Amino acid sequence: MKKTIVLFLISLFMLQSCNINTEVIYHKDAASSMITDIDTREFMAEMQAMTPDSLQDEKFKDMDRFPTIWTSMYDMLKKEGKLKTENQDTIKILKKFFLKSVKEDNKPVPVGYSFKMDHITPNDYELIKNFNKNEKLPFDQNLLNIWDGKTLTINTDFFNVKNIEEVLQSKGSKEETQQMEGMMMMFFKNIGTTLKFENKIKSITGKHDWLKKVDDYSVRIEYDLKALYDKDSKFKNADKKIIIVTE
């Protein structure tokens, strides 16, 4: 059952010319939520332009199976008869993972996908980390930063695309995984994460070139993939920890 989940998630990320935008919301009760939007508009336009009309239905038929309204991974697997576990920890995680496809002009082929984790508690984090050791879910690692309802301690070592890399490595050939830099640069155009708070930001301690304050309630992380893979890249600001205190 778990392998089915992994292959399903991989299918969303093995796309070229994609933009990935993530929003993490930090709640007052020390829980957090995450939503990731994957814009595949450019990729799908390119693929459809290169595919003969006679092969369109066959080539893109699997992409039409994803729901267009938020559906939990649990409900989707259960509906398809692929839910093969009774492990309550696994079921709990699956019920908090939701996805949907995005369509335009009633066309069958989606132009994007959205994936979210709803109201994840500190206890849920431990389940997710254990689940991810073997299954490699492509969630934004900033979700694992320490949040107590008032203070967020950001580990800037999480400013990477490790989880997405591991998903690609598990799917790609040996030759492809040895050229991960080229794969990431080819697959993704822009990757960014916004961290939002329910309470107003009181102070920010620490700096990093990729993190900027957007307004009184949010900060933005923009990943520079070229700098990420360049060992000689120099940062003006690259503190290991950034502490955000809210009111």
C-alpha positions as semicolon CSV with decimal commas, in nm:
position;residue;x (nm);y (nm);z (nm)
1;M;0,000;0,000;0,000
2;K;0,280;0,238;0,089
3;K;0,451;0,177;-0,244
4;T;0,130;0,279;-0,417
5;I;0,135;0,610;-0,230
6;V;0,498;0,673;-0,323
7;L;0,446;0,599;-0,692
8;F;0,141;0,822;-0,692
9;L;0,335;1,114;-0,540
10;I;0,629;1,058;-0,773
11;S;0,394;1,090;-1,071
12;L;0,313;1,445;-0,961
13;F;0,674;1,553;-0,937
14;M;0,828;1,383;-1,241
15;L;0,728;1,678;-1,459
16;Q;0,937;1,926;-1,651
17;S;0,908;2,305;-1,649
18;C;0,715;2,312;-1,321
19;N;0,674;2,585;-1,064
20;I;0,629;2,480;-0,702
21;N;0,488;2,716;-0,444
22;T;0,436;2,614;-0,082
23;E;0,261;2,791;0,202
24;V;0,308;2,683;0,564
25;I;0,065;2,829;0,816
26;Y;0,165;2,829;1,182
27;H;-0,137;2,811;1,412
28;K;-0,169;2,951;1,765
29;D;-0,217;2,602;1,911
30;A;0,135;2,489;1,800
31;A;-0,002;2,299;1,500
32;S;0,070;2,393;1,139
33;S;-0,076;2,334;0,794
34;M;0,090;2,315;0,455
35;I;-0,032;2,352;0,100
36;T;0,181;2,301;-0,210
37;D;0,070;2,412;-0,556
38;I;0,242;2,257;-0,858
39;D;0,190;2,453;-1,179
40;T;0,232;2,218;-1,477
41;R;0,066;2,449;-1,731
42;E;0,380;2,500;-1,942
43;F;0,479;2,135;-1,929
44;M;0,137;2,009;-2,033
45;A;0,118;2,256;-2,321
46;E;0,455;2,133;-2,448
47;M;0,357;1,766;-2,410
48;Q;0,023;1,807;-2,584
49;A;0,184;2,000;-2,870
50;M;0,427;1,712;-2,928
51;T;0,161;1,438;-2,907
52;P;-0,044;1,343;-3,217
53;D;-0,420;1,390;-3,174
54;S;-0,475;1,017;-3,217
55;L;-0,260;0,945;-2,908
56;Q;-0,383;1,224;-2,680
57;D;-0,645;1,017;-2,496
58;E;-0,412;0,723;-2,436
59;K;-0,113;0,931;-2,327
60;F;-0,297;1,153;-2,079
61;K;-0,576;0,925;-1,955
62;D;-0,416;0,860;-1,614
63;M;-0,397;1,231;-1,541
64;D;-0,774;1,257;-1,554
65;R;-0,821;1,018;-1,260
66;F;-0,725;1,267;-0,990
67;P;-1,014;1,444;-0,811
68;T;-1,077;1,814;-0,871
69;I;-1,190;1,872;-0,511
70;W;-0,984;1,819;-0,197
71;T;-0,973;1,445;-0,127
72;S;-0,775;1,271;0,145
73;M;-0,519;1,012;0,043
74;Y;-0,707;0,772;0,269
75;D;-1,036;0,818;0,083
76;M;-0,872;0,798;-0,256
77;L;-0,689;0,472;-0,180
78;K;-0,998;0,325;-0,018
79;K;-1,214;0,412;-0,320
80;E;-0,962;0,251;-0,556
81;G;-0,936;-0,061;-0,339
82;K;-0,569;0,003;-0,267
83;L;-0,591;0,061;0,108
84;K;-0,415;-0,247;0,245
85;T;-0,322;-0,142;0,597
86;E;-0,486;-0,136;0,937
87;N;-0,197;0,045;1,103
88;Q;-0,363;0,335;1,285
89;D;-0,055;0,562;1,266
90;T;-0,043;0,522;0,888
91;I;-0,418;0,577;0,856
92;K;-0,394;0,889;1,071
93;I;-0,133;1,037;0,837
94;L;-0,327;0,941;0,523
95;K;-0,637;1,115;0,658
96;K;-0,439;1,439;0,696
97;F;-0,293;1,432;0,342
98;F;-0,519;1,588;0,077
99;L;-0,482;1,643;-0,295
100;K;-0,668;1,775;-0,596
101;S;-0,602;1,846;-0,961
102;V;-0,657;2,185;-1,125
103;K;-0,834;2,208;-1,460
104;E;-0,923;2,494;-1,692
105;D;-1,202;2,540;-1,946
106;N;-1,342;2,191;-1,868
107;K;-1,044;2,028;-2,036
108;P;-0,969;1,672;-1,916
109;V;-0,595;1,722;-1,870
110;P;-0,502;1,907;-1,546
111;V;-0,280;2,216;-1,557
112;G;-0,166;2,169;-1,199
113;Y;-0,195;1,982;-0,872
114;S;-0,232;2,087;-0,512
115;F;-0,125;1,887;-0,210
116;K;-0,182;1,972;0,155
117;M;-0,136;1,853;0,510
118;D;-0,408;1,980;0,738
119;H;-0,344;2,091;1,097
120;I;-0,036;1,884;1,175
121;T;0,036;1,856;1,550
122;P;0,379;1,805;1,713
123;N;0,290;1,437;1,761
124;D;0,199;1,409;1,393
125;Y;0,546;1,538;1,299
126;E;0,706;1,234;1,458
127;L;0,475;1,002;1,263
128;I;0,552;1,186;0,939
129;K;0,928;1,171;0,998
130;N;0,914;0,798;1,067
131;F;0,687;0,740;0,767
132;N;0,922;0,941;0,547
133;K;1,232;0,739;0,636
134;N;1,125;0,465;0,397
135;E;0,863;0,626;0,175
136;K;1,022;0,965;0,092
137;L;0,728;1,201;0,078
138;P;0,808;1,523;-0,113
139;F;0,689;1,767;0,154
140;D;0,862;2,096;0,228
141;Q;1,118;2,037;0,502
142;N;1,036;2,370;0,664
143;L;0,730;2,193;0,801
144;L;0,971;2,024;1,045
145;N;1,093;2,348;1,203
146;I;1,022;2,381;1,577
147;W;0,704;2,577;1,645
148;D;0,549;2,616;1,991
149;G;0,257;2,844;1,908
150;K;0,452;3,165;1,957
151;T;0,813;3,111;1,847
152;L;0,940;2,948;1,529
153;T;1,300;2,825;1,522
154;I;1,405;2,785;1,161
155;N;1,690;2,549;1,076
156;T;1,833;2,689;0,752
157;D;1,979;2,347;0,674
158;F;1,619;2,279;0,567
159;F;1,663;2,538;0,289
160;N;1,709;2,265;0,031
161;V;1,512;2,034;-0,195
162;K;1,634;1,709;-0,039
163;N;1,295;1,539;-0,020
164;I;1,219;1,613;-0,385
165;E;1,567;1,489;-0,482
166;E;1,510;1,162;-0,297
167;V;1,178;1,108;-0,473
168;L;1,344;1,163;-0,811
169;Q;1,636;0,938;-0,719
170;S;1,401;0,656;-0,625
171;K;1,238;0,679;-0,970
172;G;1,526;0,768;-1,200
173;S;1,797;0,551;-1,352
174;K;2,147;0,530;-1,204
175;E;2,279;0,764;-1,472
176;E;2,005;1,019;-1,401
177;T;2,056;1,020;-1,026
178;Q;2,427;1,084;-1,077
179;Q;2,329;1,404;-1,257
180;M;2,085;1,534;-0,996
181;E;2,185;1,897;-1,043
182;G;2,092;1,885;-1,411
183;M;1,767;1,703;-1,332
184;M;1,657;1,962;-1,077
185;M;1,747;2,253;-1,302
186;M;1,553;2,091;-1,588
187;F;1,245;1,977;-1,394
188;F;1,182;2,291;-1,192
189;K;1,182;2,659;-1,283
190;N;1,089;2,819;-0,950
191;I;1,057;2,682;-0,597
192;G;0,949;2,901;-0,307
193;T;0,790;2,877;0,037
194;T;0,590;3,132;0,235
195;L;0,572;3,097;0,614
196;K;0,258;3,258;0,757
197;F;0,156;3,324;1,117
198;E;-0,185;3,379;1,273
199;N;-0,035;3,638;1,508
200;K;0,173;3,939;1,410
201;I;0,551;3,895;1,388
202;K;0,718;4,063;1,685
203;S;1,085;4,003;1,602
204;I;1,318;3,813;1,368
205;T;1,665;3,712;1,485
206;G;1,910;3,583;1,226
207;K;1,943;3,640;0,851
208;H;1,965;3,441;0,530
209;D;1,990;3,567;0,172
210;W;1,692;3,354;0,069
211;L;1,455;3,464;0,347
212;K;1,276;3,798;0,330
213;K;0,998;3,947;0,540
214;V;0,688;3,997;0,326
215;D;0,459;4,171;0,575
216;D;0,376;4,171;0,947
217;Y;0,246;3,814;0,928
218;S;0,470;3,632;0,682
219;V;0,820;3,567;0,546
220;R;0,919;3,424;0,208
221;I;1,192;3,176;0,114
222;E;1,301;3,174;-0,251
223;Y;1,530;2,887;-0,345
224;D;1,821;2,965;-0,575
225;L;1,881;2,626;-0,737
226;K;2,200;2,739;-0,908
227;A;2,348;2,856;-0,577
228;L;2,220;2,544;-0,402
229;Y;2,432;2,318;-0,623
230;D;2,733;2,549;-0,650
231;K;2,977;2,460;-0,371
232;D;3,165;2,785;-0,430
233;S;2,853;2,997;-0,395
234;K;2,898;3,277;-0,143
235;F;2,618;3,405;0,080
236;K;2,611;3,749;0,231
237;N;2,388;3,617;0,511
238;A;2,359;3,249;0,599
239;D;2,284;3,206;0,969
240;K;2,218;2,847;1,074
241;K;1,917;2,947;1,283
242;I;1,654;3,212;1,238
243;I;1,415;3,274;1,526
244;I;1,078;3,436;1,461
245;V;0,879;3,546;1,766
246;T;0,512;3,637;1,729
247;E;0,293;3,847;1,954
